[in-house]
Amino acid sequence: MNTTVRFPRRLIEERRIAFVHVGRNVRIPEAALEAFVAAGLVEPITTTRRRRAA
C-alpha cells in the first residue's frame, strides 16, 4: 500500500479495517484490504467535455 507504518496501525487502532491476531502478530486479510480500498474509490464523472474550436 505504499504508506507509512503508522497508517495501518492507526486503521487497526480506530477499528476502521478488519484484522486478525496470530499470536503476537496482527494480520490484515487481503479481502479486508481490498474492501477498504474499494470503499474509498471515487468513480470518475462520465460526462464528455468538448473543446471549442478557436
PyMOL Python script that loads the backbone (N, CA, C, O; Angstrom):
from pymol import cmd

cmd.read_pdbstr("""\
ATOM      1  N   MET A   1       0.809  -1.205   0.000  1.00  0.00           N
ATOM      2  CA  MET A   1       0.000   0.000   0.000  1.00  0.00           C
ATOM      3  C   MET A   1       0.846   1.260   0.000  1.00  0.00           C
ATOM      4  O   MET A   1       0.265   2.342   0.081  1.00  0.00           O
ATOM      5  N   ASN A   2       2.094   1.216  -0.079  1.00  0.00           N
ATOM      6  CA  ASN A   2       2.948   2.396  -0.164  1.00  0.00           C
ATOM      7  C   ASN A   2       2.548   3.489   0.828  1.00  0.00           C
ATOM      8  O   ASN A   2       2.355   4.643   0.442  1.00  0.00           O
ATOM      9  N   THR A   3       2.425   3.125   2.096  1.00  0.00           N
ATOM     10  CA  THR A   3       2.074   4.070   3.152  1.00  0.00           C
ATOM     11  C   THR A   3       3.117   3.998   4.251  1.00  0.00           C
ATOM     12  O   THR A   3       4.019   3.161   4.218  1.00  0.00           O
ATOM     13  N   THR A   4       2.984   4.877   5.216  1.00  0.00           N
ATOM     14  CA  THR A   4       3.856   4.809   6.382  1.00  0.00           C
ATOM     15  C   THR A   4       3.433   3.629   7.249  1.00  0.00           C
ATOM     16  O   THR A   4       2.339   3.092   7.077  1.00  0.00           O
ATOM     17  N   VAL A   5       4.281   3.231   8.165  1.00  0.00           N
ATOM     18  CA  VAL A   5       3.954   2.138   9.088  1.00  0.00           C
ATOM     19  C   VAL A   5       2.802   2.556   9.996  1.00  0.00           C
ATOM     20  O   VAL A   5       1.993   1.721  10.402  1.00  0.00           O
ATOM     21  N   ARG A   6       2.729   3.816  10.308  1.00  0.00           N
ATOM     22  CA  ARG A   6       1.708   4.323  11.228  1.00  0.00           C
ATOM     23  C   ARG A   6       0.290   4.202  10.662  1.00  0.00           C
ATOM     24  O   ARG A   6      -0.654   3.985  11.421  1.00  0.00           O
ATOM     25  N   PHE A   7       0.128   4.338   9.356  1.00  0.00           N
ATOM     26  CA  PHE A   7      -1.212   4.339   8.767  1.00  0.00           C
ATOM     27  C   PHE A   7      -1.989   3.044   9.023  1.00  0.00           C
ATOM     28  O   PHE A   7      -3.109   3.118   9.530  1.00  0.00           O
ATOM     29  N   PRO A   8      -1.451   1.858   8.700  1.00  0.00           N
ATOM     30  CA  PRO A   8      -2.217   0.639   9.012  1.00  0.00           C
ATOM     31  C   PRO A   8      -2.424   0.449  10.515  1.00  0.00           C
ATOM     32  O   PRO A   8      -3.459  -0.064  10.941  1.00  0.00           O
ATOM     33  N   ARG A   9      -1.452   0.857  11.305  1.00  0.00           N
ATOM     34  CA  ARG A   9      -1.624   0.758  12.763  1.00  0.00           C
ATOM     35  C   ARG A   9      -2.773   1.634  13.237  1.00  0.00           C
ATOM     36  O   ARG A   9      -3.541   1.243  14.116  1.00  0.00           O
ATOM     37  N   ARG A  10      -2.887   2.823  12.651  1.00  0.00           N
ATOM     38  CA  ARG A  10      -3.988   3.721  13.016  1.00  0.00           C
ATOM     39  C   ARG A  10      -5.330   3.139  12.576  1.00  0.00           C
ATOM     40  O   ARG A  10      -6.314   3.229  13.311  1.00  0.00           O
ATOM     41  N   LEU A  11      -5.376   2.544  11.385  1.00  0.00           N
ATOM     42  CA  LEU A  11      -6.613   1.908  10.920  1.00  0.00           C
ATOM     43  C   LEU A  11      -7.048   0.805  11.880  1.00  0.00           C
ATOM     44  O   LEU A  11      -8.233   0.672  12.184  1.00  0.00           O
ATOM     45  N   ILE A  12      -6.094   0.024  12.352  1.00  0.00           N
ATOM     46  CA  ILE A  12      -6.401  -1.060  13.290  1.00  0.00           C
ATOM     47  C   ILE A  12      -6.857  -0.483  14.623  1.00  0.00           C
ATOM     48  O   ILE A  12      -7.842  -0.947  15.198  1.00  0.00           O
ATOM     49  N   GLU A  13      -6.150   0.520  15.115  1.00  0.00           N
ATOM     50  CA  GLU A  13      -6.497   1.133  16.401  1.00  0.00           C
ATOM     51  C   GLU A  13      -7.896   1.736  16.371  1.00  0.00           C
ATOM     52  O   GLU A  13      -8.639   1.626  17.346  1.00  0.00           O
ATOM     53  N   GLU A  14      -8.255   2.367  15.270  1.00  0.00           N
ATOM     54  CA  GLU A  14      -9.564   3.005  15.131  1.00  0.00           C
ATOM     55  C   GLU A  14     -10.645   2.027  14.682  1.00  0.00           C
ATOM     56  O   GLU A  14     -11.802   2.412  14.514  1.00  0.00           O
ATOM     57  N   ARG A  15     -10.269   0.756  14.487  1.00  0.00           N
ATOM     58  CA  ARG A  15     -11.199  -0.302  14.054  1.00  0.00           C
ATOM     59  C   ARG A  15     -11.854   0.044  12.722  1.00  0.00           C
ATOM     60  O   ARG A  15     -13.031  -0.246  12.510  1.00  0.00           O
ATOM     61  N   ARG A  16     -11.095   0.661  11.833  1.00  0.00           N
ATOM     62  CA  ARG A  16     -11.611   1.019  10.511  1.00  0.00           C
ATOM     63  C   ARG A  16     -11.351  -0.063   9.484  1.00  0.00           C
ATOM     64  O   ARG A  16     -11.830   0.026   8.353  1.00  0.00           O
ATOM     65  N   ILE A  17     -10.582  -1.104   9.870  1.00  0.00           N
ATOM     66  CA  ILE A  17     -10.284  -2.211   8.969  1.00  0.00           C
ATOM     67  C   ILE A  17     -10.267  -3.498   9.795  1.00  0.00           C
ATOM     68  O   ILE A  17      -9.879  -3.498  10.963  1.00  0.00           O
ATOM     69  N   ALA A  18     -10.692  -4.584   9.170  1.00  0.00           N
ATOM     70  CA  ALA A  18     -10.711  -5.883   9.864  1.00  0.00           C
ATOM     71  C   ALA A  18      -9.282  -6.398  10.012  1.00  0.00           C
ATOM     72  O   ALA A  18      -8.444  -6.198   9.133  1.00  0.00           O
ATOM     73  N   PHE A  19      -9.020  -7.062  11.130  1.00  0.00           N
ATOM     74  CA  PHE A  19      -7.694  -7.625  11.356  1.00  0.00           C
ATOM     75  C   PHE A  19      -7.806  -8.884  12.197  1.00  0.00           C
ATOM     76  O   PHE A  19      -8.841  -9.145  12.811  1.00  0.00           O
ATOM     77  N   VAL A  20      -6.728  -9.662  12.220  1.00  0.00           N
ATOM     78  CA  VAL A  20      -6.700 -10.936  12.934  1.00  0.00           C
ATOM     79  C   VAL A  20      -5.413 -10.988  13.752  1.00  0.00           C
ATOM     80  O   VAL A  20      -4.337 -10.649  13.260  1.00  0.00           O
ATOM     81  N   HIS A  21      -5.539 -11.419  15.010  1.00  0.00           N
ATOM     82  CA  HIS A  21      -4.351 -11.661  15.827  1.00  0.00           C
ATOM     83  C   HIS A  21      -3.868 -13.079  15.570  1.00  0.00           C
ATOM     84  O   HIS A  21      -4.646 -14.028  15.668  1.00  0.00           O
ATOM     85  N   VAL A  22      -2.587 -13.229  15.242  1.00  0.00           N
ATOM     86  CA  VAL A  22      -1.958 -14.537  15.077  1.00  0.00           C
ATOM     87  C   VAL A  22      -0.791 -14.539  16.064  1.00  0.00           C
ATOM     88  O   VAL A  22       0.304 -14.069  15.757  1.00  0.00           O
ATOM     89  N   GLY A  23      -1.051 -15.075  17.245  1.00  0.00           N
ATOM     90  CA  GLY A  23      -0.050 -14.982  18.306  1.00  0.00           C
ATOM     91  C   GLY A  23       0.115 -13.529  18.701  1.00  0.00           C
ATOM     92  O   GLY A  23      -0.859 -12.862  19.052  1.00  0.00           O
ATOM     93  N   ARG A  24       1.344 -13.034  18.646  1.00  0.00           N
ATOM     94  CA  ARG A  24       1.602 -11.625  18.964  1.00  0.00           C
ATOM     95  C   ARG A  24       1.459 -10.727  17.738  1.00  0.00           C
ATOM     96  O   ARG A  24       1.438  -9.503  17.861  1.00  0.00           O
ATOM     97  N   ASN A  25       1.363 -11.320  16.588  1.00  0.00           N
ATOM     98  CA  ASN A  25       1.298 -10.563  15.338  1.00  0.00           C
ATOM     99  C   ASN A  25      -0.133 -10.194  14.984  1.00  0.00           C
ATOM    100  O   ASN A  25      -1.084 -10.866  15.384  1.00  0.00           O
ATOM    101  N   VAL A  26      -0.264  -9.129  14.235  1.00  0.00           N
ATOM    102  CA  VAL A  26      -1.561  -8.686  13.731  1.00  0.00           C
ATOM    103  C   VAL A  26      -1.505  -8.781  12.214  1.00  0.00           C
ATOM    104  O   VAL A  26      -0.568  -8.287  11.588  1.00  0.00           O
ATOM    105  N   ARG A  27      -2.503  -9.413  11.633  1.00  0.00           N
ATOM    106  CA  ARG A  27      -2.567  -9.575  10.179  1.00  0.00           C
ATOM    107  C   ARG A  27      -3.850  -8.937   9.655  1.00  0.00           C
ATOM    108  O   ARG A  27      -4.896  -8.983  10.303  1.00  0.00           O
ATOM    109  N   ILE A  28      -3.748  -8.346   8.479  1.00  0.00           N
ATOM    110  CA  ILE A  28      -4.915  -7.783   7.799  1.00  0.00           C
ATOM    111  C   ILE A  28      -5.206  -8.694   6.620  1.00  0.00           C
ATOM    112  O   ILE A  28      -4.371  -8.833   5.726  1.00  0.00           O
ATOM    113  N   PRO A  29      -6.393  -9.326   6.602  1.00  0.00           N
ATOM    114  CA  PRO A  29      -6.722 -10.205   5.474  1.00  0.00           C
ATOM    115  C   PRO A  29      -6.770  -9.419   4.156  1.00  0.00           C
ATOM    116  O   PRO A  29      -7.157  -8.251   4.127  1.00  0.00           O
ATOM    117  N   GLU A  30      -6.376 -10.074   3.091  1.00  0.00           N
ATOM    118  CA  GLU A  30      -6.358  -9.428   1.781  1.00  0.00           C
ATOM    119  C   GLU A  30      -7.747  -8.927   1.392  1.00  0.00           C
ATOM    120  O   GLU A  30      -7.879  -7.851   0.809  1.00  0.00           O
ATOM    121  N   ALA A  31      -8.781  -9.703   1.712  1.00  0.00           N
ATOM    122  CA  ALA A  31     -10.156  -9.298   1.383  1.00  0.00           C
ATOM    123  C   ALA A  31     -10.533  -8.016   2.127  1.00  0.00           C
ATOM    124  O   ALA A  31     -11.224  -7.162   1.572  1.00  0.00           O
ATOM    125  N   ALA A  32     -10.088  -7.875   3.370  1.00  0.00           N
ATOM    126  CA  ALA A  32     -10.385  -6.666   4.147  1.00  0.00           C
ATOM    127  C   ALA A  32      -9.675  -5.459   3.545  1.00  0.00           C
ATOM    128  O   ALA A  32     -10.230  -4.361   3.506  1.00  0.00           O
ATOM    129  N   LEU A  33      -8.459  -5.663   3.082  1.00  0.00           N
ATOM    130  CA  LEU A  33      -7.710  -4.582   2.451  1.00  0.00           C
ATOM    131  C   LEU A  33      -8.368  -4.152   1.143  1.00  0.00           C
ATOM    132  O   LEU A  33      -8.488  -2.958   0.868  1.00  0.00           O
ATOM    133  N   GLU A  34      -8.794  -5.125   0.339  1.00  0.00           N
ATOM    134  CA  GLU A  34      -9.480  -4.805  -0.918  1.00  0.00           C
ATOM    135  C   GLU A  34     -10.794  -4.079  -0.654  1.00  0.00           C
ATOM    136  O   GLU A  34     -11.149  -3.159  -1.392  1.00  0.00           O
ATOM    137  N   ALA A  35     -11.523  -4.482   0.392  1.00  0.00           N
ATOM    138  CA  ALA A  35     -12.785  -3.817   0.740  1.00  0.00           C
ATOM    139  C   ALA A  35     -12.529  -2.382   1.189  1.00  0.00           C
ATOM    140  O   ALA A  35     -13.297  -1.482   0.849  1.00  0.00           O
ATOM    141  N   PHE A  36     -11.461  -2.161   1.945  1.00  0.00           N
ATOM    142  CA  PHE A  36     -11.119  -0.817   2.407  1.00  0.00           C
ATOM    143  C   PHE A  36     -10.799   0.093   1.222  1.00  0.00           C
ATOM    144  O   PHE A  36     -11.251   1.237   1.169  1.00  0.00           O
ATOM    145  N   VAL A  37     -10.029  -0.414   0.289  1.00  0.00           N
ATOM    146  CA  VAL A  37      -9.669   0.371  -0.893  1.00  0.00           C
ATOM    147  C   VAL A  37     -10.911   0.644  -1.742  1.00  0.00           C
ATOM    148  O   VAL A  37     -11.093   1.759  -2.231  1.00  0.00           O
ATOM    149  N   ALA A  38     -11.763  -0.363  -1.920  1.00  0.00           N
ATOM    150  CA  ALA A  38     -12.984  -0.192  -2.722  1.00  0.00           C
ATOM    151  C   ALA A  38     -13.931   0.817  -2.081  1.00  0.00           C
ATOM    152  O   ALA A  38     -14.619   1.552  -2.789  1.00  0.00           O
ATOM    153  N   ALA A  39     -13.974   0.860  -0.758  1.00  0.00           N
ATOM    154  CA  ALA A  39     -14.856   1.804  -0.063  1.00  0.00           C
ATOM    155  C   ALA A  39     -14.412   3.247  -0.294  1.00  0.00           C
ATOM    156  O   ALA A  39     -15.235   4.161  -0.239  1.00  0.00           O
ATOM    157  N   GLY A  40     -13.137   3.458  -0.548  1.00  0.00           N
ATOM    158  CA  GLY A  40     -12.629   4.805  -0.776  1.00  0.00           C
ATOM    159  C   GLY A  40     -12.534   5.179  -2.242  1.00  0.00           C
ATOM    160  O   GLY A  40     -12.072   6.270  -2.577  1.00  0.00           O
ATOM    161  N   LEU A  41     -12.966   4.287  -3.117  1.00  0.00           N
ATOM    162  CA  LEU A  41     -12.876   4.521  -4.552  1.00  0.00           C
ATOM    163  C   LEU A  41     -13.847   5.615  -4.981  1.00  0.00           C
ATOM    164  O   LEU A  41     -15.020   5.597  -4.609  1.00  0.00           O
ATOM    165  N   VAL A  42     -13.357   6.549  -5.752  1.00  0.00           N
ATOM    166  CA  VAL A  42     -14.195   7.622  -6.290  1.00  0.00           C
ATOM    167  C   VAL A  42     -14.301   7.398  -7.790  1.00  0.00           C
ATOM    168  O   VAL A  42     -13.296   7.417  -8.501  1.00  0.00           O
ATOM    169  N   GLU A  43     -15.510   7.188  -8.263  1.00  0.00           N
ATOM    170  CA  GLU A  43     -15.737   6.941  -9.686  1.00  0.00           C
ATOM    171  C   GLU A  43     -15.586   8.242 -10.474  1.00  0.00           C
ATOM    172  O   GLU A  43     -15.952   9.309  -9.980  1.00  0.00           O
ATOM    173  N   PRO A  44     -15.055   8.165 -11.688  1.00  0.00           N
ATOM    174  CA  PRO A  44     -14.901   9.375 -12.499  1.00  0.00           C
ATOM    175  C   PRO A  44     -16.247   9.862 -13.031  1.00  0.00           C
ATOM    176  O   PRO A  44     -17.189   9.086 -13.192  1.00  0.00           O
ATOM    177  N   ILE A  45     -16.311  11.140 -13.293  1.00  0.00           N
ATOM    178  CA  ILE A  45     -17.505  11.719 -13.908  1.00  0.00           C
ATOM    179  C   ILE A  45     -17.479  11.328 -15.380  1.00  0.00           C
ATOM    180  O   ILE A  45     -16.450  11.458 -16.043  1.00  0.00           O
ATOM    181  N   THR A  46     -18.614  10.849 -15.891  1.00  0.00           N
ATOM    182  CA  THR A  46     -18.624  10.299 -17.245  1.00  0.00           C
ATOM    183  C   THR A  46     -19.113  11.278 -18.310  1.00  0.00           C
ATOM    184  O   THR A  46     -19.287  10.887 -19.464  1.00  0.00           O
ATOM    185  N   THR A  47     -19.336  12.522 -17.954  1.00  0.00           N
ATOM    186  CA  THR A  47     -19.758  13.476 -18.976  1.00  0.00           C
ATOM    187  C   THR A  47     -18.578  13.805 -19.874  1.00  0.00           C
ATOM    188  O   THR A  47     -17.435  13.880 -19.424  1.00  0.00           O
ATOM    189  N   THR A  48     -18.872  13.998 -21.131  1.00  0.00           N
ATOM    190  CA  THR A  48     -17.808  14.334 -22.074  1.00  0.00           C
ATOM    191  C   THR A  48     -17.772  15.845 -22.258  1.00  0.00           C
ATOM    192  O   THR A  48     -18.804  16.489 -22.448  1.00  0.00           O
ATOM    193  N   ARG A  49     -16.599  16.381 -22.200  1.00  0.00           N
ATOM    194  CA  ARG A  49     -16.423  17.816 -22.416  1.00  0.00           C
ATOM    195  C   ARG A  49     -15.698  17.995 -23.743  1.00  0.00           C
ATOM    196  O   ARG A  49     -14.675  17.361 -24.002  1.00  0.00           O
ATOM    197  N   ARG A  50     -16.230  18.844 -24.552  1.00  0.00           N
ATOM    198  CA  ARG A  50     -15.612  19.091 -25.853  1.00  0.00           C
ATOM    199  C   ARG A  50     -15.052  20.503 -25.873  1.00  0.00           C
ATOM    200  O   ARG A  50     -15.672  21.454 -25.398  1.00  0.00           O
ATOM    201  N   ARG A  51     -13.882  20.601 -26.430  1.00  0.00           N
ATOM    202  CA  ARG A  51     -13.267  21.913 -26.569  1.00  0.00           C
ATOM    203  C   ARG A  51     -13.845  22.616 -27.789  1.00  0.00           C
ATOM    204  O   ARG A  51     -14.123  22.000 -28.818  1.00  0.00           O
ATOM    205  N   ARG A  52     -14.011  23.880 -27.647  1.00  0.00           N
ATOM    206  CA  ARG A  52     -14.498  24.665 -28.773  1.00  0.00           C
ATOM    207  C   ARG A  52     -13.338  25.015 -29.687  1.00  0.00           C
ATOM    208  O   ARG A  52     -12.236  25.320 -29.231  1.00  0.00           O
ATOM    209  N   ALA A  53     -13.598  24.966 -30.952  1.00  0.00           N
ATOM    210  CA  ALA A  53     -12.563  25.310 -31.934  1.00  0.00           C
ATOM    211  C   ALA A  53     -12.276  26.803 -31.860  1.00  0.00           C
ATOM    212  O   ALA A  53     -13.187  27.609 -31.672  1.00  0.00           O
ATOM    213  N   ALA A  54     -11.021  27.163 -32.009  1.00  0.00           N
ATOM    214  CA  ALA A  54     -10.640  28.580 -31.917  1.00  0.00           C
ATOM    215  C   ALA A  54     -10.833  29.310 -33.205  1.00  0.00           C
ATOM    216  O   ALA A  54     -10.556  30.507 -33.284  1.00  0.00           O
TER     217      ALA A  54
END
""", "prot")
cmd.dss("prot")
cmd.show_as("cartoon", "prot")
cmd.util.cbc("prot")
cmd.orient("prot")
